[in-house]
Amino acid sequence: MKNREIADLFDTIADALEFKGENIFRVNTYRKVARSIREFPEDVEKLAAENRLPDIPGVGKGIEKHILEYLTTGRMTNYDEAVAGIPPHLLELLNIPGMGPKTLSLVHKKLGVQTLQDLEQAISSGKLLGLFGMGDKKIASIAKGIALFREKEGTRRISLGEAIPIVGEVMEFLKPSVKNISPCGSLRRMKETIGDIDILCCGEDGPGIIKKFGSFPGTEQVLEQGETKGSIIVRERHLQVDLRVVGRNSYGAALQYFTGSKDHNVKLRGMAKESGLKINEYGVFSGEKSIAGEDEEGVYRAMGLPWIAPELREDRGEIEAALKGTLPRLLENRDVRGDLHVHSNYSDGVDTIEAIVLAARKYNYSFIGISDHSPSLRVARGPGVAQLRKKHQEIDEIQKKYNDITILKGAEVDILADGTVDYPQDILASLDYAIGAIHQSFSKNVTERMIRAMENPYIDIIAHPTGRLISQRKGYDVDIEEVMNAASHYGVALEINGYFDRLDLNDVNILKARKKGIMFALGTDSHNTGMFRYMQLAVATARRGWLEKKQVLNCYNWQRMPLRRRKN
């Protein structure tokens, strides 16, 4: 799929135009269409072949022309024009958290900054401090961003949500030639970021399978092509993908071994040794005799354990719980009855409410929550009171057409600088639920603001509680333990945001909050219906936090949902 490739081009066009001081509405048009293309679930090349590019929200005739030009020629004239006159690689500095196009333009024009080294020199020499709008806090923020940027450059990890489509395409390509196939490693454990992708399969013709793997259409370079192992670099994100072919009798043992984690496996091997057994990627052995290995269940059974879900295999007490028979019955995708965090075209989403409802019905949801931004986040253009009432009337009209799904009147309400929220109490009371969220002033008393917001009886959920973006920032300056204590005290749920660059709360914080008896809300933060698929990432993160369906609001019928205001 070239969706990401083309979306990146439009994002760069937006960056270039903003860098040059072009009209912000034009800039935002490109940003919006980039997001739509990136999140659209169908292949842009297939859409072009079927003359369906306008199916992507925001793609009009002009954008369609640019996409077709790129698919046909490998070039986009509009892109070339946008970046003309900008030094090569300068826009790459926008990957530094805290470095926006306007700031980059300023340091380039005033100080001649063109590289990361130039920027670091400008900071260390004190030259940045003399520029307009450059105070100590701003410069410190850029310095932190550079450190984070360098850290991520060194790790070469991509997000879970970016890795899943890639491995899916590779596995689909190989399936006709193999008997069993599965991702391994951190991807199978559904960690939030992934290094190289590992795939394991079982088949009779190892060399033939490896040769076919090397011919995967997305291959940029073949690194290794052996009898039972191959490695390629895929064009999508220049990521390394490794494939191993094993025999049928060893498939389960190899799957367990290469899934990891290292700490989990070390503990398992220690248990085997104490029992006079040996466990490795080929099987479980008593002396020279193999007693398990064909499937994972048999490997764990040989250790006196039930099968342990891959998401739990981090040596966080899962083996001890398995021995005691106290492993959680983990939440599953099929348990989710609806999404509580969806944006429509009443704020910065691209789809109408009815289009959202139709998409939700395809997921067999029993409810869908329309939770647009409130008005203080100006970039999102959230509805004011009058517009919100109009929106609720529209929901009532649409609800009459569909009796198999409940359309919930929600809102993602900004928590303001003093801890108050963005809608008056009577408006909050008219909602089915309200999500409190911080989008501005990240360094200003975030903990106190969240706690004060939770004191409001109409705030039911706190969105993305740490505020992190995996690729950009570490999050708010927040005492998450205090936020959890307040959530427990007031009965407020904490969100697990499924958008791949958030996954917030993360697994470690979920484990802490779970022990405090806090309820959780899953939300995709969808801005188009293609993003509904990120619910699987929210579920995966919840599973890594040991959650069962009884602890998740989305697993209840709306009428029985243990929402805070329903308890009071």
C-alpha positions as MATLAB code, in Angstrom:
seq = 'MKNREIADLFDTIADALEFKGENIFRVNTYRKVARSIREFPEDVEKLAAENRLPDIPGVGKGIEKHILEYLTTGRMTNYDEAVAGIPPHLLELLNIPGMGPKTLSLVHKKLGVQTLQDLEQAISSGKLLGLFGMGDKKIASIAKGIALFREKEGTRRISLGEAIPIVGEVMEFLKPSVKNISPCGSLRRMKETIGDIDILCCGEDGPGIIKKFGSFPGTEQVLEQGETKGSIIVRERHLQVDLRVVGRNSYGAALQYFTGSKDHNVKLRGMAKESGLKINEYGVFSGEKSIAGEDEEGVYRAMGLPWIAPELREDRGEIEAALKGTLPRLLENRDVRGDLHVHSNYSDGVDTIEAIVLAARKYNYSFIGISDHSPSLRVARGPGVAQLRKKHQEIDEIQKKYNDITILKGAEVDILADGTVDYPQDILASLDYAIGAIHQSFSKNVTERMIRAMENPYIDIIAHPTGRLISQRKGYDVDIEEVMNAASHYGVALEINGYFDRLDLNDVNILKARKKGIMFALGTDSHNTGMFRYMQLAVATARRGWLEKKQVLNCYNWQRMPLRRRKN';
ca = [
       0.000    0.000    0.000;
       1.250    3.465   -0.904;
      -1.158    5.226    1.418;
       1.533    6.253    3.904;
       3.959    7.225    1.154;
       1.436    9.589   -0.446;
       0.194   10.880    2.907;
       3.777   11.761    3.841;
       4.080   13.791    0.627;
       0.980   15.829    1.465;
       2.214   16.339    5.040;
       5.504   17.647    3.663;
       3.617   19.982    1.310;
       1.728   21.338    4.329;
       4.992   21.763    6.269;
       6.630   23.544    3.346;
       3.696   25.903    2.841;
       3.527   26.752    6.538;
       7.305   27.237    6.582;
       6.882   29.762    3.760;
       4.034   31.539    5.554;
       1.244   30.465    3.191;
      -2.468   30.654    4.054;
      -3.172   28.443    7.071;
      -6.462   27.167    5.593;
      -4.571   25.833    2.577;
      -2.010   24.265    4.906;
      -4.722   22.576    6.974;
      -6.396   21.227    3.830;
      -3.261   19.269    3.008;
      -2.842   18.087    6.596;
      -6.414   16.870    6.700;
      -6.178   14.961    3.429;
      -2.844   13.458    4.517;
      -4.473   12.077    7.641;
      -7.427   10.729    5.665;
      -5.187    8.913    3.177;
      -2.933    7.530    5.897;
      -5.851    6.164    7.909;
      -7.986    4.953    4.988;
      -8.314    1.156    5.220;
      -8.163    0.480    1.455;
      -5.139    0.587   -0.857;
      -4.902    3.923   -2.648;
      -3.586    2.203   -5.802;
      -6.629   -0.070   -5.895;
      -8.922    2.921   -5.399;
      -7.222    4.743   -8.268;
      -7.602    1.730  -10.582;
     -11.325    1.613   -9.758;
     -11.791    5.409  -10.065;
     -12.720    5.554   -6.367;
     -10.156    8.006   -5.005;
     -12.961   10.445   -4.023;
     -14.127    7.767   -1.563;
     -11.311    9.046    0.668;
     -12.656   11.936    2.757;
     -11.200   15.244    1.613;
     -10.018   14.019   -1.797;
     -11.501   16.330   -4.414;
     -10.565   16.708   -8.071;
      -7.376   18.667   -7.368;
      -6.001   16.209   -4.817;
      -7.088   13.292   -6.998;
      -5.057   14.737   -9.868;
      -1.955   14.979   -7.677;
      -2.340   11.371   -6.485;
      -2.822   10.020  -10.010;
       0.223   11.944  -11.208;
       2.343   10.374   -8.478;
       1.034    6.850   -9.069;
       1.690    7.221  -12.801;
       5.039    9.027  -12.853;
       6.490    8.700   -9.364;
       6.572   12.498   -9.096;
       4.136   15.109   -7.815;
       4.478   18.560   -9.372;
       2.654   20.161   -6.481;
       5.186   18.693   -4.051;
       8.134   19.906   -6.117;
       6.677   23.418   -6.223;
       6.007   23.460   -2.469;
       9.545   22.467   -1.452;
      11.289   24.598   -4.079;
      13.731   27.007   -2.465;
      13.899   25.105    0.836;
      17.347   23.610    1.577;
      17.523   19.807    1.332;
      16.734   17.993    4.591;
      15.765   21.216    6.399;
      12.146   20.091    6.791;
      13.371   16.881    8.449;
      14.025   19.022   11.533;
      10.248   19.195   11.935;
      10.493   15.644   13.279;
      11.989   17.183   16.414;
       9.255   17.492   19.064;
       8.546   21.152   19.759;
       9.941   22.340   16.409;
       7.046   23.648   14.318;
       7.240   25.151   10.800;
       7.100   28.751   12.074;
       9.915   28.187   14.573;
      11.994   26.414   11.924;
      11.431   29.281    9.499;
      12.549   31.772   12.143;
      15.802   30.002   13.040;
      16.575   29.380    9.373;
      16.049   32.974    8.282;
      17.696   34.625   11.273;
      20.502   32.183   12.073;
      20.955   30.186    8.877;
      20.074   26.877   10.571;
      19.945   24.038    8.027;
      20.959   20.926    9.989;
      20.474   19.386   13.395;
      24.045   20.290   14.245;
      23.345   23.942   13.300;
      20.357   23.963   15.629;
      22.300   22.431   18.519;
      25.085   24.999   17.985;
      22.542   27.838   18.032;
      21.207   26.587   21.368;
      24.606   26.046   22.997;
      25.896   29.467   21.845;
      22.848   31.255   23.236;
      21.882   32.692   19.836;
      18.353   31.292   20.045;
      17.608   33.297   23.166;
      17.808   36.570   21.272;
      15.111   35.673   18.754;
      11.515   36.855   18.977;
       9.383   34.500   21.062;
      12.365   32.422   22.177;
      12.385   32.305   25.954;
      14.117   29.880   28.268;
      11.119   27.505   28.400;
      10.775   27.350   24.623;
      14.482   26.673   24.143;
      14.460   24.020   26.887;
      11.509   22.363   25.143;
      13.393   22.267   21.821;
      16.483   20.847   23.563;
      14.364   18.081   25.108;
      12.869   17.439   21.678;
      16.321   17.040   20.157;
      17.263   14.509   22.849;
      14.085   12.525   22.161;
      14.695   12.752   18.404;
      18.232   11.404   18.757;
      17.027    8.642   21.069;
      14.439    7.474   18.541;
      16.937    7.733   15.662;
      19.125    5.254   17.496;
      16.371    2.704   18.207;
      14.827    2.497   14.711;
      11.495    1.410   16.136;
       8.105    2.035   14.586;
       4.687    2.010   16.167;
       2.578   -1.101   16.548;
      -0.125    0.390   14.327;
       2.360    0.923   11.501;
       3.885   -2.555   11.815;
       0.629   -4.542   11.764;
      -0.374   -3.680    8.155;
       3.137   -4.477    6.907;
       3.291   -7.910    8.528;
      -0.274   -8.554    7.388;
       0.666   -7.987    3.751;
       3.747  -10.214    3.982;
       1.827  -13.030    5.662;
      -1.034  -12.827    3.165;
       1.510  -13.087    0.340;
       3.058  -16.227    1.874;
      -0.083  -18.040    3.072;
      -0.655  -20.182   -0.047;
       2.821  -21.689    0.414;
       2.764  -22.446    4.143;
       0.750  -24.465    6.660;
       1.054  -22.219    9.707;
       2.296  -18.644    9.928;
       2.474  -16.069   12.700;
       4.350  -12.930   13.713;
       6.672  -13.359   16.675;
       8.606  -11.134   19.036;
       7.347   -7.796   20.270;
       4.726   -7.610   17.515;
       2.991  -10.778   18.686;
       3.186   -9.488   22.255;
       1.596   -6.272   20.904;
       4.195   -3.926   22.358;
       3.633   -0.275   21.480;
       6.746   -0.046   19.291;
       8.419   -2.624   17.078;
      11.998   -3.077   15.884;
      12.568   -5.645   13.159;
       9.570   -7.809   12.299;
       9.935  -11.552   12.906;
       7.659  -14.053   11.172;
       7.586  -17.813   11.768;
       6.026  -20.358    9.446;
       5.767  -24.091    8.896;
       6.034  -25.622    5.451;
       7.537  -28.526    3.522;
       9.624  -26.593    0.982;
      11.823  -24.304    3.088;
      14.050  -22.996    0.269;
      11.014  -22.402   -1.952;
       9.217  -20.478    0.784;
      12.295  -18.334    1.431;
      12.668  -17.644   -2.294;
       9.044  -16.559   -2.535;
       9.510  -14.360    0.539;
      12.345  -12.574   -1.280;
       9.963  -11.791   -4.147;
       7.446   -9.975   -1.925;
       6.230   -6.994   -4.021;
       7.118   -4.487   -1.306;
      10.762   -5.615   -1.126;
      13.423   -2.925   -1.375;
      16.397   -5.206   -0.726;
      17.006   -8.904   -0.047;
      19.489   -9.230    2.829;
      19.562  -13.013    3.264;
      18.115  -15.979    1.409;
      19.045  -19.290    3.054;
      17.481  -22.727    3.385;
      15.220  -21.885    6.318;
      15.764  -18.188    6.982;
      15.373  -15.036    4.912;
      15.604  -11.300    5.553;
      14.333   -8.416    3.460;
      14.015   -4.659    3.744;
      10.512   -3.502    2.824;
      10.016   -0.142    1.170;
       7.356    0.751    3.713;
       9.393    2.499    6.419;
      12.621    0.737    5.231;
      11.928   -1.924    7.842;
      13.675   -5.274    8.154;
      11.452   -8.358    8.072;
      12.899  -11.775    8.987;
      11.256  -15.107    8.130;
      12.050  -18.511    9.642;
      10.725  -21.818    8.354;
      10.523  -24.697   10.857;
       9.254  -28.255   10.830;
       5.752  -29.185   11.942;
       6.927  -30.912   15.135;
       8.820  -27.807   16.285;
       6.396  -25.074   15.237;
       4.809  -24.546   18.682;
       8.152  -24.552   20.489;
       9.671  -22.123   17.994;
       6.604  -19.869   18.196;
       6.887  -19.755   21.982;
      10.650  -19.230   21.908;
      10.716  -16.446   19.308;
       7.695  -14.666   20.779;
       9.572  -14.040   24.039;
       9.968  -11.959   26.025;
      13.530  -12.830   26.999;
      12.708  -12.519   30.717;
       9.620  -14.733   30.358;
      11.607  -17.385   28.523;
      14.476  -17.335   31.026;
      12.035  -18.055   33.832;
      10.383  -20.822   31.807;
      13.741  -22.466   31.055;
      14.613  -22.271   34.759;
      11.392  -24.117   35.605;
      12.206  -26.754   33.001;
      15.705  -27.288   34.410;
      14.331  -27.725   37.937;
      12.011  -30.420   36.571;
      14.813  -32.242   34.757;
      13.621  -31.016   31.349;
      15.136  -28.919   28.608;
      13.198  -26.361   26.581;
      14.364  -24.578   23.439;
      13.093  -23.554   19.986;
      12.972  -27.200   18.893;
      10.774  -28.546   21.671;
      10.614  -29.711   25.278;
      12.898  -32.639   25.984;
      13.201  -35.247   28.697;
      16.710  -36.479   28.065;
      16.842  -37.021   24.314;
      13.102  -37.606   23.985;
      10.871  -34.812   22.719;
       7.718  -34.570   24.826;
       6.230  -31.353   23.365;
       6.780  -28.831   20.600;
       4.118  -29.160   17.912;
       1.925  -26.493   19.511;
       2.370  -23.825   22.178;
      -0.264  -25.281   24.451;
       1.765  -28.482   24.698;
       4.923  -26.548   25.558;
       3.238  -24.820   28.491;
       1.423  -28.011   29.514;
       4.756  -29.808   29.778;
       5.746  -27.133   32.323;
       2.541  -27.745   34.312;
       1.080  -24.447   33.079;
      -1.965  -23.358   31.127;
      -1.284  -21.492   27.871;
      -0.297  -17.881   28.616;
      -1.455  -15.149   26.219;
       1.463  -13.497   24.362;
       0.509  -10.033   25.651;
       1.227  -11.186   29.218;
       4.667  -12.679   28.574;
       6.789   -9.949   30.169;
       7.735  -11.654   33.478;
       5.336   -9.448   35.445;
       3.943  -12.291   37.518;
       2.162  -14.146   34.725;
       3.953  -17.452   35.369;
       3.231  -17.256   39.088;
      -0.433  -16.460   38.356;
      -0.585  -19.387   35.928;
       0.750  -21.726   38.614;
      -1.900  -20.474   41.054;
      -4.687  -20.632   38.490;
      -5.317  -16.866   38.779;
      -4.529  -15.663   35.254;
      -7.090  -13.082   34.148;
      -9.681  -13.942   31.514;
      -8.423  -11.264   29.182;
     -10.621   -8.871   27.265;
     -11.071   -9.892   23.609;
     -11.942   -7.879   20.496;
     -15.327   -9.578   20.304;
     -16.221   -8.276   23.780;
     -16.234   -4.635   22.619;
     -19.757   -3.345   22.028;
     -18.907    0.186   20.900;
     -16.448    3.047   20.616;
     -16.602    5.992   23.045;
     -14.207    8.420   21.320;
     -15.186    9.395   17.772;
     -15.057   12.814   16.080;
     -17.515   13.893   13.389;
     -17.514   16.816   10.975;
     -18.995   18.897   13.786;
     -15.369   19.354   14.903;
     -12.191   18.124   13.208;
     -13.503   14.774   11.961;
     -14.228   14.290    8.275;
     -17.335   12.071    8.370;
     -20.965   12.914    8.989;
     -22.725   11.422   11.976;
     -24.761    9.145    9.738;
     -21.615    7.896    7.964;
     -20.113    7.107   11.372;
     -23.239    5.204   12.395;
     -23.216    3.167    9.179;
     -19.551    2.255    9.715;
     -20.197    1.327   13.361;
     -23.005   -1.016   12.289;
     -20.500   -2.890   10.086;
     -18.515   -3.567   13.262;
     -21.716   -4.935   14.853;
     -21.494   -2.298   17.574;
     -24.519   -1.854   19.790;
     -23.600    1.792   20.485;
     -21.374    4.519   19.070;
     -20.290    7.639   20.955;
     -19.994   10.889   19.010;
     -17.557   12.905   21.116;
     -16.508   16.040   19.273;
     -14.174   18.641   20.726;
     -15.473   21.610   22.697;
     -14.883   25.111   21.263;
     -11.804   26.294   23.160;
      -9.523   24.050   21.083;
      -9.819   26.401   18.146;
      -7.888   24.320   15.657;
     -10.540   21.583   16.047;
     -13.470   23.972   15.480;
     -15.635   22.295   18.105;
     -19.301   23.295   18.372;
     -20.460   26.050   20.671;
     -23.647   25.655   22.674;
     -26.042   26.533   19.839;
     -24.248   24.293   17.354;
     -24.118   21.477   19.906;
     -27.902   21.618   20.306;
     -28.235   21.431   16.523;
     -25.955   18.406   16.543;
     -28.094   16.687   19.183;
     -31.208   17.307   17.101;
     -29.464   15.694   14.134;
     -28.530   12.692   16.284;
     -32.168   12.337   17.348;
     -33.286   12.352   13.711;
     -30.667    9.824   12.638;
     -31.473    7.608   15.633;
     -35.020    7.206   14.310;
     -33.611    5.523   11.198;
     -31.491    2.938   13.021;
     -32.961    0.931   15.866;
     -30.116   -1.598   16.050;
     -27.537    0.838   17.415;
     -27.631    3.568   20.070;
     -26.043    6.886   19.093;
     -24.583    8.479   22.199;
     -24.278   12.221   22.704;
     -20.762   12.628   24.014;
     -18.129   15.358   23.979;
     -14.388   15.641   24.437;
     -14.432   18.669   26.706;
     -11.285   20.699   27.181;
      -9.938   21.077   30.698;
      -8.977   24.737   30.883;
      -5.970   26.333   32.581;
      -7.821   26.707   35.908;
      -9.255   23.184   35.907;
     -12.762   24.208   34.871;
     -14.191   22.662   31.721;
     -15.305   24.131   28.445;
     -19.102   23.691   28.582;
     -21.526   24.947   31.254;
     -23.090   22.445   33.651;
     -26.502   22.357   31.975;
     -24.884   21.426   28.669;
     -22.751   18.745   30.308;
     -25.889   17.383   31.964;
     -27.567   17.081   28.545;
     -24.836   14.729   27.310;
     -24.877   10.972   27.715;
     -21.263   11.198   28.865;
     -18.368   13.667   28.821;
     -14.660   13.058   28.317;
     -12.339   15.542   30.015;
      -9.150   16.239   28.070;
      -6.104   18.483   28.148;
      -4.891   19.779   24.800;
      -3.209   23.044   25.798;
      -0.782   24.451   28.416;
       0.856   21.080   29.043;
       3.251   22.429   31.664;
       0.679   24.344   33.745;
      -0.562   22.450   36.801;
      -1.763   19.480   34.766;
      -2.266   17.193   37.767;
      -4.320   19.763   39.678;
      -6.369   20.598   36.579;
      -7.258   16.966   35.960;
      -8.230   16.415   39.579;
     -10.396   19.549   39.625;
     -12.079   18.424   36.406;
     -12.846   15.053   38.009;
     -14.562   16.869   40.862;
     -17.176   17.926   38.294;
     -19.940   15.276   38.508;
     -20.493   15.382   34.742;
     -16.968   14.384   33.727;
     -17.073   10.620   33.262;
     -13.787    9.806   31.528;
     -10.317   11.358   31.321;
      -8.879   11.118   27.798;
      -5.271   10.118   27.022;
      -4.258   10.712   30.658;
      -0.493   11.150   30.193;
      -0.728   13.132   26.961;
       2.141   11.385   25.282;
       2.623   10.987   21.535;
       4.981    8.062   21.002;
       6.718    9.630   18.004;
       6.801   13.203   19.304;
       6.613   13.824   23.035;
       6.778   12.108   26.402;
       3.577   13.733   27.597;
       2.306   16.179   30.182;
       4.140   17.126   33.328;
       1.684   15.052   35.339;
       1.699   12.976   38.528;
      -0.184   10.033   37.093;
      -0.389    8.314   40.496;
      -2.318   11.286   41.919;
      -4.573   11.305   38.863;
      -5.271    7.602   39.404;
      -6.043    8.177   43.070;
      -8.526   10.895   42.153;
     -10.094    8.735   39.439;
     -10.545    5.950   41.976;
     -12.020    8.356   44.535;
     -14.490   10.055   42.168;
     -15.358    6.986   40.093;
     -14.003    8.451   36.856;
     -12.847    6.086   34.111;
      -9.459    6.462   32.447;
      -9.170    6.149   28.708;
      -7.056    3.677   26.789;
      -6.669    5.590   23.543;
      -6.204    3.220   20.610;
      -4.659    5.703   18.190;
      -1.294    4.135   17.371;
       0.742    7.218   18.298;
      -0.932    7.487   21.733;
      -1.799    4.073   23.238;
      -2.403    6.055   26.408;
      -2.708    4.787   29.122;
       0.143    2.409   28.434;
       0.336   -1.118   29.816;
       2.438   -0.240   32.875;
       0.025    2.471   33.995;
      -2.969    0.232   33.311;
      -1.515   -2.346   35.677;
      -1.217    0.326   38.384;
      -4.714    1.713   37.805;
      -6.230   -1.775   37.692;
      -5.057   -2.416   41.259;
      -6.949    0.705   42.368;
     -10.242   -0.627   41.018;
     -10.488    2.006   38.266;
     -12.719    1.452   35.242;
     -11.365    1.973   31.731;
     -12.853    3.354   28.513;
     -11.576    2.321   25.097;
     -11.558    4.924   22.350;
     -10.058    5.043   18.876;
      -9.989    8.855   18.769;
     -11.275    8.387   15.226;
     -11.308   11.372   12.911;
     -12.517    9.218   10.026;
     -14.210    5.841    9.994;
     -11.076    4.103    8.697;
      -9.597    4.670   12.143;
     -12.190    2.377   13.739;
      -9.683   -0.443   13.194;
      -7.507    1.019   15.955;
      -9.866   -0.522   18.479;
      -7.743   -3.671   18.178;
      -4.764   -1.650   19.455;
      -6.762   -0.358   22.420;
      -7.798   -3.940   23.201;
      -4.222   -5.179   22.826;
      -2.945   -2.488   25.206;
      -5.703   -3.369   27.676;
      -4.702   -7.032   27.477;
      -1.071   -6.124   28.178;
      -2.444   -4.407   31.290;
      -4.183   -7.657   32.370;
      -7.699   -6.257   31.893;
     -10.852   -8.347   31.826;
     -14.032   -7.226   30.121;
     -15.758   -6.429   33.418;
     -13.230   -3.609   33.919;
     -13.946   -1.952   30.545;
     -16.964    0.293   29.921;
     -17.124   -0.648   26.234;
     -17.969   -4.251   27.099;
     -21.342   -3.377   28.635;
     -24.633   -2.648   26.949;
     -25.244    1.096   27.104;
     -28.233    0.602   29.408;
     -26.051   -1.271   31.932;
     -22.777    0.592   31.524;
     -21.312    1.372   34.980;
     -20.703    5.000   34.066;
     -19.981    7.414   36.879;
     -23.130    9.505   36.498;
     -25.266    6.360   36.383;
     -23.884    5.321   39.764;
     -24.584    8.656   41.463;
];
